[in-house]
Amino acid sequence: MDQESVKLKMSMLMQPCACGSGKMAGLCCKAGETKEIENESCPCGSGKMVKDCCMKSPDTHQGM
């Protein structure tokens, strides 16, 4: 998947989940969609995979 697509998908998944749980959508109802991109290179430029970077600790990354 190209980096722009990963970035768009991540921005949707990092929003608060629509179910009202207070969790990030990608770690709640849309966890299946997170699985689709978790092994892509993170677009923040860290060189890590998505699952080990911004999706793991969204509050610590500003490069998105």
N, C-alpha and C positions, 0 to 999 in steps of 0.2 A: 504494500500500500504506500502511496506517495506521502511525503511529510505533511503536505497541506491537508490531505484527507484525514490523516491521523490527528492533526491539530484541531480540525473542525469537530471530529468525533469526541476528542477529549474535552473540548470546551462545553459540549452538551452534557457529557458524563460527569463533569466536575460541578455542575449546578446542583442546588438542593433538590432532593427527590420529590416528585409530585405527590407521593403518598403521604407526605407530612411527617415522616420519621425524623427529620432533621439531619439525616445522613446525606452524603454525596450520592447522586443518582447512580454513579458507576459502582458504588459499594452497597447498593440497596436493590431496588427493583430492576435496574438495568445492568446488573452484574454480568449477565450473559453477553451483553454488548462489550463490556470491558474485556472479557476473555478474547474477543475477536482482535483486539489491538494490543494486548498486554506484552507481546513479544516483539513489537515494533520498536525502532529507535525513538527515544523521547525527543519531541521537537524543541525542547528547551535548550538543547545544545550540550547537555551533560555527557552524552555518549553512552548513557545507561538505557536499559529497556524501560518502556512505559511502566511496567509493573513494579520496577525497582526505583522509580523516580517520582514524577509529579503525581501519578495516580496513587502512589503509596503515601506521600506526604504533601498534599496540595498546598498547605499553608506555607511551606518553606520554599516554594519555587515561584519565581517571578518572571522567568524567561518566556512564558507562554504568551 
